[in-house]
């Protein structure tokens, strides 16, 4: 949920405060630079406005600022998911007819979703579904 805060440092500081020494924080957020995120921005600007876009470098920086050490630096990750961030409810409302909506959704799934899900699971900003990193607390209570 850190993608909902412009400065997630206070949240990460709280996590660090309750995390024991060498305990881990696994941060996983939606990739808001993906093709699906662009659809969300276009079709549901109100929902889009509730999010802050973070790159892997941003995530590493704000974890480091909170005193957490990267165990696995953040990166774009996860197989392409046609349903992640696609505002299907908005599309359904815009189309109106149920059978046309089903046709669009099936075409998207079989024509786009399945082929793109065959791409590598990491390192592809336009299609990987997530940004994820693992961070340790080097100074918490034992």
C-alpha positions as CSV (number, residue, x, y, z in Angstrom):
1,X,0.0,0.0,0.0
2,X,3.0,2.3,0.0
3,X,2.0,3.4,-3.5
4,X,-0.8,5.5,-1.9
5,X,1.7,7.8,0.0
6,X,3.9,10.6,-1.4
7,X,6.3,10.0,1.4
8,X,6.2,6.4,2.7
9,X,9.1,7.1,5.1
10,X,7.0,7.4,8.2
11,X,5.3,4.1,7.5
12,X,8.6,2.4,6.9
13,X,10.0,3.9,10.1
14,X,7.2,2.3,12.0
15,X,7.8,-1.0,10.4
16,X,11.5,-0.7,11.2
17,X,10.6,0.1,14.8
18,X,8.6,-3.2,15.3
19,X,10.8,-5.4,13.2
20,X,13.4,-7.4,15.0
21,X,17.1,-7.3,14.0
22,X,17.6,-8.9,10.5
23,X,13.8,-9.1,10.1
24,X,12.6,-8.6,6.6
25,X,10.2,-6.2,4.9
26,X,8.9,-7.4,1.6
27,X,7.4,-4.5,-0.4
28,X,5.4,-5.3,-3.4
29,X,3.4,-2.6,-5.3
30,X,1.6,-2.5,-8.6
31,X,3.8,-1.4,-11.5
32,X,2.2,1.9,-12.3
33,X,4.4,2.3,-15.4
34,X,3.0,-0.7,-17.2
35,X,0.6,-0.8,-20.2
36,X,-2.3,-1.7,-17.9
37,X,-1.5,1.3,-15.7
38,X,-1.9,3.6,-18.7
39,X,-5.3,2.1,-19.3
40,X,-6.2,2.8,-15.7
41,X,-5.0,6.4,-16.0
42,X,-7.1,6.9,-19.2
43,X,-10.3,5.0,-18.1
44,X,-10.4,5.6,-14.4
45,X,-8.6,8.9,-13.6
46,X,-10.1,9.1,-10.1
47,X,-8.6,5.7,-9.1
48,X,-5.4,6.6,-10.8
49,X,-5.1,9.8,-8.7
50,X,-5.1,7.8,-5.6
51,X,-1.7,6.3,-6.5
52,X,1.9,7.5,-6.5
53,X,4.2,5.9,-9.2
54,X,7.4,4.5,-7.9
55,X,10.3,3.0,-9.8
56,X,12.5,0.3,-8.3
57,X,15.1,3.0,-7.6
58,X,12.6,5.0,-5.7
59,X,11.6,2.0,-3.6
60,X,15.3,1.3,-2.7
61,X,15.8,4.9,-1.8
62,X,12.9,5.3,0.5
63,X,13.6,2.0,2.3
64,X,17.3,3.1,2.7
65,X,16.2,6.5,4.0
66,X,14.2,4.6,6.7
67,X,17.4,2.6,7.6
68,X,16.5,-0.6,5.9
69,X,19.1,-2.5,3.9
70,X,18.3,-4.1,0.6
71,X,18.5,-7.9,0.6
72,X,17.1,-8.0,-2.8
73,X,16.9,-4.6,-4.5
74,X,13.5,-3.7,-6.0
75,X,12.8,-4.6,-9.6
76,X,10.0,-4.9,-12.1
77,X,8.6,-8.4,-11.6
78,X,5.8,-10.8,-12.1
79,X,4.2,-12.2,-15.2
80,X,1.9,-9.9,-17.3
81,X,-1.6,-10.0,-15.9
82,X,-4.3,-8.6,-18.2
83,X,-6.6,-8.1,-15.2
84,X,-4.2,-6.2,-13.0
85,X,-5.0,-2.4,-13.0
86,X,-7.4,-2.8,-16.0
87,X,-10.7,-1.1,-14.9
88,X,-13.0,-3.7,-16.3
89,X,-16.1,-2.2,-14.5
90,X,-15.5,1.1,-16.4
91,X,-15.1,-0.7,-19.6
92,X,-18.2,-2.7,-19.0
93,X,-20.2,0.5,-18.3
94,X,-18.8,2.2,-21.4
95,X,-19.6,-0.8,-23.7
96,X,-23.1,-1.4,-22.3
97,X,-23.9,-4.6,-24.1
98,X,-22.9,-7.7,-22.1
99,X,-22.0,-9.8,-25.1
100,X,-19.7,-7.1,-26.6
101,X,-18.0,-6.7,-23.2
102,X,-17.4,-10.4,-22.9
103,X,-16.0,-10.4,-26.5
104,X,-13.6,-7.6,-25.6
105,X,-12.5,-9.3,-22.4
106,X,-11.9,-12.6,-24.1
107,X,-10.1,-10.9,-27.0
108,X,-7.9,-9.1,-24.4
109,X,-7.2,-12.3,-22.5
110,X,-6.5,-14.6,-25.4
111,X,-5.0,-12.0,-27.8
112,X,-3.0,-9.9,-25.4
113,X,-2.9,-11.5,-21.9
114,X,-1.7,-15.0,-22.8
115,X,1.0,-14.0,-25.3
116,X,2.4,-11.3,-23.0
117,X,2.3,-13.6,-20.0
118,X,4.9,-15.8,-21.8
119,X,7.5,-12.9,-21.5
120,X,10.1,-13.0,-18.8
121,X,9.0,-12.6,-15.2
122,X,11.4,-9.8,-14.4
123,X,13.0,-6.7,-15.8
124,X,10.3,-5.6,-18.3
125,X,8.8,-2.3,-17.2
126,X,6.0,-2.2,-19.7
127,X,4.6,-5.6,-18.9
128,X,5.7,-6.9,-15.5
129,X,2.8,-6.5,-13.1
130,X,4.7,-5.5,-9.9
131,X,7.6,-3.7,-8.4
132,X,9.1,-5.7,-5.5
133,X,12.0,-5.5,-3.1
134,X,13.2,-7.2,0.1
135,X,14.8,-5.2,2.8
136,X,16.4,-6.1,6.2
137,X,16.5,-4.2,9.5
138,X,20.1,-4.3,10.6
139,X,19.5,-2.6,13.9
140,X,16.3,-3.8,15.5
141,X,15.9,-5.6,18.8
142,X,17.3,-9.1,18.9
